[in-house]
Amino acid sequence: MQQKYATPFHIALWASCIFIVLLLGVYYFPLEDPSLNFWGALYYSVRLFILEHDLSRFPTSPQLVFLYFFAPLVAVSALGTALTYFFRLSPALRCRMLRDHVIICGVGRTGKLLAATLKKRRVPVVGVDKGPPEALEDWCSEHKIPLIHGSFQSQKVLEKAGALRARTLVFTSGDDLANLEGVVGAYDALRRNPASRGSRLLWAHIANERLANTARLALQTEGPYAIRLFDTYRISASRMIAKYFNHGIREGVSEITILGFGKFGRDLMEVLVRDASPSECWSIRVVDIRDVEKEVRHLSAELGIADHVSFTQSAVQDLDLMDSEERAFFICTDDDIGNLAAALMLAGKSICNCIYVRMATWPMPAIADHLGQNHGLTFININDLVVQGIDELPGIFSPAGAEDLKRHRPDPGRSTSQQPHRHPKI
């Protein structure tokens, strides 16, 4: 936000300096050369800004000596800052100077997270979004990311963002169909354009499992350009289980309760089942304030565990809970405050020591450590897990290698319906 007010401040500063130079010049030049009138002294003063003077000798007045050195500095400072603002306010010009950069198509939650992470890694980034420019102005200024306004489904917009010179394009809007259409359009445009050089992977965020599996079968693409799909929900669910609830940690658990059956809750349930070993024996209970029993039954049938999954439509505070160390709770709604309230309620009843709370922006470390030590809560920031998972996607943080382009391996964090998996004894 500070940059927003830098331009008026600099303008006022330069105007004051220029006024001081002209005022001192008009006063002291006639003292150095009595033949000069007001207009002659003013003319000499203006020429100081371009390192020129018309006096027959170097001035002896200390005030004029100061002006001879000060005026050019003011001119260089004004010109340099003016060029900086010119390029900052002209994203298209900045994009012309970029090479091997990443284009984020759709600067929403996922796009901002990925762009900010890339900037921290010193990877040049360009954003493309058709939303109101003023909505992203502060964010772009804070992260110093140029934004091209327009639809990422337009070939001209992508060319303006430097698609022909980019390392990769990542389609991260909240619309799966738009992402799929955008990545296929970009793939076709790059293949047909003779000016496009090198090889690259194009990535699209597809959250819908059925759409992703269908698209993955239809888009059997490989080098020099290839399309790959990813899902941040699945990435965070997979990493959450691997890091916080792996085989060693969940030993002895016989019942798992998932509170909240949105996209993350569904992915978490599937990851749990696919990660289970034959020796593990537990049942799954899904709790949601909405009536999602049909969705729960459908997924459990797909996973082959319908007889061992139950659904309860209830708010957390209305649940009949019993103390047991053989239980584990995953609080997975999209509401951070609601998740915290539910976690504290469960901890207050001493339900178990395995209570995992999904957070998007919270918690702060001090509060999380205090609650974890006193209540057995584990707060998990899924954005951190997403960043770690995205780091493994080839062709984004570093150029794609030949092997990445040749083989179409399963995308990180996602299991297709065609992949074999073992069911737990539940």
C-alpha positions in Angstrom: 0.0 0.0 0.0 2.9 2.3 0.5 3.8 2.3 -3.1 0.4 3.7 -3.9 1.4 7.0 -2.4 5.0 7.1 -3.6 4.3 9.0 -6.9 2.8 12.2 -5.4 5.5 12.3 -2.8 8.3 12.1 -5.4 6.6 14.6 -7.6 6.4 17.1 -4.7 10.1 16.4 -3.8 11.3 16.9 -7.4 9.2 20.0 -7.8 10.7 21.5 -4.6 14.3 20.7 -5.8 13.7 22.2 -9.2 12.2 25.3 -7.7 15.2 25.7 -5.4 17.7 25.2 -8.3 15.9 27.8 -10.4 15.5 30.3 -7.5 19.2 30.1 -6.5 20.3 30.2 -10.1 18.3 33.3 -10.9 19.7 35.0 -7.9 23.4 33.9 -8.0 24.1 33.8 -11.8 23.8 37.6 -12.1 26.2 38.0 -9.2 28.7 35.8 -11.1 28.1 37.5 -14.4 26.6 41.0 -14.1 25.7 41.1 -17.8 23.0 38.5 -17.3 19.4 39.7 -16.9 16.6 37.6 -15.3 15.8 35.6 -18.4 19.4 34.9 -19.1 20.0 33.7 -15.5 16.8 31.5 -15.8 18.1 30.0 -19.1 21.5 29.2 -17.5 19.7 27.6 -14.6 17.6 25.3 -16.7 20.7 24.2 -18.7 22.2 22.9 -15.4 19.8 20.0 -15.4 21.4 18.6 -18.6 25.1 19.1 -17.6 25.6 22.3 -19.7 26.5 25.8 -18.8 27.5 29.0 -20.7 29.8 30.8 -18.3 33.3 31.4 -19.7 34.7 29.9 -16.5 33.7 27.6 -13.7 31.8 29.6 -11.0 33.5 30.7 -7.8 30.4 31.1 -5.8 29.9 28.1 -3.5 26.1 28.3 -4.1 26.6 27.9 -7.9 29.2 25.2 -7.5 26.5 23.3 -5.4 23.9 23.8 -8.2 26.3 22.5 -10.8 26.4 19.2 -9.1 22.9 19.1 -7.5 20.8 19.9 -10.6 22.1 16.9 -12.7 21.4 14.6 -9.7 17.8 15.8 -9.5 17.4 15.2 -13.3 18.8 11.7 -13.2 16.7 10.8 -10.1 13.5 12.1 -11.7 14.2 10.3 -15.0 15.1 7.0 -13.4 12.0 6.9 -11.2 9.8 8.0 -14.0 11.0 5.1 -16.1 10.5 2.7 -13.1 6.9 3.8 -12.8 6.4 3.7 -16.5 7.4 0.0 -16.6 5.5 -0.8 -13.4 2.3 0.7 -14.8 2.8 -1.0 -18.2 2.7 -4.8 -17.6 2.9 -5.5 -21.4 6.3 -3.7 -21.6 7.6 -5.7 -18.6 6.4 -8.9 -20.1 8.4 -8.2 -23.3 11.6 -8.3 -21.2 10.9 -11.6 -19.5 12.2 -15.0 -20.5 11.7 -18.4 -19.0 8.9 -17.1 -16.8 5.7 -18.7 -15.5 2.3 -17.4 -16.6 -0.4 -17.8 -14.0 -3.8 -17.9 -15.8 -6.5 -17.1 -13.3 -5.3 -15.2 -10.2 -7.6 -16.6 -7.6 -6.7 -18.4 -4.3 -4.6 -21.1 -6.0 -3.1 -18.7 -8.5 -2.0 -16.2 -5.8 -0.5 -18.9 -3.6 1.5 -20.3 -6.6 2.6 -16.9 -7.8 3.8 -15.7 -4.4 5.7 -19.0 -3.9 7.4 -18.6 -7.3 8.4 -15.0 -6.5 10.0 -16.1 -3.3 12.0 -18.6 -5.3 13.1 -15.8 -7.7 11.1 -17.2 -10.6 9.7 -14.4 -12.8 5.9 -14.5 -12.9 3.1 -12.9 -15.0 -0.5 -13.0 -14.1 -3.5 -13.2 -16.5 -7.0 -12.5 -15.2 -10.2 -11.0 -16.7 -11.5 -9.7 -13.3 -11.5 -6.0 -12.5 -7.9 -4.8 -12.5 -8.5 -2.7 -9.4 -9.3 -5.8 -7.4 -5.8 -7.1 -7.9 -3.9 -3.8 -7.9 -2.7 -3.9 -4.3 -1.7 -7.6 -4.5 0.2 -7.1 -7.7 2.0 -4.1 -6.3 2.9 -5.9 -3.1 4.4 -8.9 -4.9 5.7 -6.9 -7.9 3.9 -9.2 -10.4 2.7 -7.7 -13.7 -0.9 -8.5 -14.6 -2.3 -8.8 -18.1 -6.0 -8.0 -18.1 -8.0 -10.3 -20.3 -9.3 -13.9 -20.8 -6.6 -16.5 -20.7 -8.6 -18.3 -23.4 -7.5 -15.6 -25.9 -4.3 -16.4 -27.8 -3.5 -12.7 -28.2 -3.7 -12.2 -24.4 -1.4 -15.1 -23.8 1.0 -13.8 -26.4 1.0 -10.4 -24.7 1.9 -12.3 -21.5 4.9 -13.8 -23.3 3.6 -17.3 -23.8 6.1 -18.0 -26.6 9.0 -17.3 -24.3 7.5 -18.7 -21.0 8.7 -21.7 -19.1 5.2 -22.9 -18.6 1.6 -21.8 -18.3 -0.5 -22.8 -15.2 -4.2 -22.5 -15.4 -5.5 -21.9 -11.8 -9.0 -20.3 -12.0 -11.8 -21.7 -9.9 -13.6 -23.0 -13.1 -12.4 -26.5 -14.1 -13.9 -26.3 -17.5 -12.3 -22.9 -18.2 -8.9 -24.3 -17.1 -9.3 -27.3 -19.3 -10.3 -25.2 -22.3 -7.5 -22.8 -21.7 -4.8 -25.4 -21.4 -5.9 -27.2 -24.5 -6.1 -23.9 -26.5 -2.7 -22.9 -25.3 -1.3 -26.3 -26.2 -2.7 -26.1 -29.8 -1.5 -22.5 -30.2 2.1 -23.3 -29.1 2.3 -26.4 -31.3 1.2 -24.5 -34.4 3.3 -21.4 -33.8 6.7 -21.6 -35.6 8.1 -18.9 -33.3 7.6 -21.1 -30.2 10.9 -22.6 -29.1 11.9 -25.3 -26.6 9.7 -27.7 -24.7 7.4 -27.3 -21.8 4.7 -28.8 -19.6 1.4 -27.0 -19.4 -0.5 -27.4 -16.1 -4.2 -27.1 -15.4 -5.9 -27.2 -12.0 -8.9 -29.6 -12.2 -10.7 -30.3 -8.9 -13.4 -32.5 -10.3 -12.2 -36.1 -10.2 -14.4 -37.5 -13.0 -13.5 -34.6 -15.3 -9.8 -35.0 -14.5 -9.8 -38.8 -15.2 -11.7 -38.3 -18.5 -9.5 -35.5 -19.6 -6.3 -37.4 -18.7 -7.4 -40.3 -20.9 -8.3 -38.0 -23.8 -5.3 -35.8 -23.6 -2.4 -38.3 -24.1 0.1 -35.5 -25.0 3.8 -35.6 -24.8 6.9 -33.5 -25.9 7.9 -31.1 -26.9 4.6 -29.8 -25.4 2.5 -31.8 -22.9 -0.5 -31.2 -20.7 -0.6 -32.2 -17.1 -3.4 -31.9 -14.5 -3.2 -31.3 -10.7 -5.6 -30.7 -7.8 -4.5 -28.7 -4.7 -7.2 -30.4 -2.6 -5.9 -33.8 -3.3 -2.3 -32.7 -2.9 -3.0 -31.2 0.6 -5.0 -34.3 1.6 -2.3 -36.7 0.6 0.4 -34.7 2.3 -1.7 -34.3 5.4 -2.0 -38.1 5.8 1.6 -38.8 4.9 2.9 -36.2 7.4 0.5 -36.3 10.3 -1.4 -39.6 10.1 0.9 -42.2 8.6 1.0 -45.9 9.4 3.0 -45.5 12.5 0.9 -42.7 14.0 -2.4 -44.3 13.3 -1.5 -47.7 14.8 -4.2 -48.8 17.1 -6.9 -46.5 15.7 -10.2 -48.3 15.0 -12.5 -45.4 14.2 -12.0 -42.3 12.1 -14.5 -39.4 12.0 -14.4 -36.9 9.2 -16.2 -33.6 10.1 -17.1 -31.8 6.9 -17.6 -33.5 3.6 -16.7 -30.9 1.1 -14.1 -31.4 -1.6 -11.3 -31.7 0.9 -13.2 -34.1 3.1 -14.0 -36.3 0.1 -10.4 -36.4 -1.0 -9.2 -37.1 2.6 -11.5 -40.1 2.8 -10.3 -41.5 -0.5 -6.6 -40.9 0.4 -7.1 -42.7 3.7 -8.6 -45.7 2.1 -6.0 -45.9 -0.7 -3.2 -45.5 1.8 -4.5 -48.2 4.2 -2.5 -51.4 4.6 -4.3 -54.8 4.7 -3.5 -55.1 8.4 -5.3 -51.9 9.4 -8.8 -52.2 10.7 -11.0 -49.1 11.2 -14.4 -47.8 10.4 -15.2 -44.3 9.0 -17.9 -42.0 10.2 -18.7 -38.9 8.1 -20.4 -35.9 9.9 -21.8 -32.9 8.1 -24.4 -30.3 8.9 -25.7 -30.7 5.3 -27.5 -33.8 3.9 -24.7 -35.3 1.9 -25.5 -38.9 2.6 -25.9 -39.7 -1.1 -22.4 -38.4 -1.9 -20.9 -40.3 1.0 -22.6 -43.5 -0.1 -21.5 -43.0 -3.7 -17.9 -42.5 -2.8 -17.8 -45.4 -0.3 -19.3 -47.7 -2.9 -16.6 -46.6 -5.4 -14.0 -47.4 -2.9 -15.5 -50.7 -2.0 -16.1 -49.9 1.7 -19.9 -49.1 1.7 -20.5 -51.5 4.6 -18.0 -49.8 6.9 -18.9 -46.1 6.3 -21.7 -44.3 8.2 -23.1 -40.8 7.8 -24.5 -38.5 10.4 -26.2 -35.2 9.6 -25.5 -33.1 12.7 -23.6 -30.1 14.0 -20.5 -30.9 16.0 -22.0 -29.8 19.3 -24.9 -32.1 19.0 -22.8 -35.3 18.5 -22.9 -38.0 21.1 -19.2 -38.5 21.8 -17.4 -41.0 24.0 -13.9 -40.9 25.3 -11.6 -43.3 23.4 -7.9 -43.3 22.4 -8.8 -45.5 19.5 -10.5 -42.6 17.7 -9.2 -40.0 15.3 -11.0 -36.8 14.2 -10.4 -34.8 11.1 -12.1 -31.4 11.0 -12.2 -30.5 7.3 -14.7 -27.7 6.7 -13.8 -24.5 4.8 -14.6 -22.3 7.8 -11.4 -21.7 9.9 -13.4 -20.2 12.8 -15.9 -23.0 12.7 -13.1 -25.6 12.6 -11.4 -24.0 15.6 -14.7 -23.9 17.6 -15.3 -27.6 16.8 -11.8 -28.6 17.7 -12.0 -26.8 21.1 -15.3 -28.5 21.8 -13.9 -31.9 21.1 -10.8 -31.2 23.1 -12.8 -30.0 26.0 -14.6 -33.4 26.1 -11.3 -35.3 26.1 -12.5 -37.3 23.1 -9.0 -38.5 22.0 -5.5 -37.3 21.3 -5.7 -37.4 17.5 -7.7 -34.3 16.5 -6.5 -32.8 13.2 -7.8 -29.3 12.3 -7.6 -28.1 8.7 -6.8 -24.4 8.4 -6.5 -22.2 5.3 -4.8 -19.1 6.8 -4.6 -19.7 10.5 -3.1 -20.7 13.0 -0.5 -18.4 14.4 2.4 -20.5 15.7 2.2 -19.4 19.4 -1.6 -20.1 19.7 -1.3 -23.4 17.8 1.5 -24.6 20.1 -0.4 -23.6 23.2 -3.6 -25.4 22.1 -1.7 -28.4 20.9 0.1 -28.9 24.2 -2.9 -28.4 26.4 -5.7 -30.0 24.3 -4.0 -32.4 21.9 -5.0 -30.5 18.8 -2.9 -30.5 15.6 -3.5 -27.5 13.4 -2.6 -28.0 9.8 -2.2 -25.1 7.3 -3.2 -26.7 4.0 -1.6 -23.8 2.1 1.8 -25.0 3.4 1.0 -28.5 2.2 -0.1 -27.3 -1.2 3.1 -25.3 -1.6 5.2 -28.4 -0.7 3.2 -30.5 -3.2 3.3 -28.0 -6.0 7.0 -27.9 -5.6 7.1 -31.4 -6.9 5.3 -30.6 -10.1 7.9 -30.7 -12.9 8.3 -27.7 -15.3 7.2 -25.0 -12.9 9.9 -24.2 -10.4 12.5 -25.5 -12.8 12.4 -26.4 -16.5 10.8 -29.7 -17.5 13.3 -32.5 -18.3 13.0 -34.9 -21.2 11.7 -37.7 -19.0 8.9 -35.4 -17.7 7.7 -34.9 -21.2 8.0 -38.5 -22.4 6.0 -40.4 -19.9 2.5 -39.6 -18.7 2.8 -40.6 -15.0 0.0 -40.1 -12.5 -0.1 -36.5 -11.4 1.2 -35.9 -7.8 -1.5 -36.2 -5.1 -4.1 -37.9 -7.3 -5.1 -41.5 -7.8 -7.0 -42.3 -11.0 -9.9 -44.8 -10.9 -7.8 -47.1 -13.2 -5.1 -47.5 -10.6 -5.3 -50.6 -8.4 -5.5 -50.1 -4.7 -5.8 -52.2 -1.6 -8.7 -51.8 0.8 -8.2 -51.9 4.5 -10.0 -54.6 6.5 -12.8 -52.4 7.7 
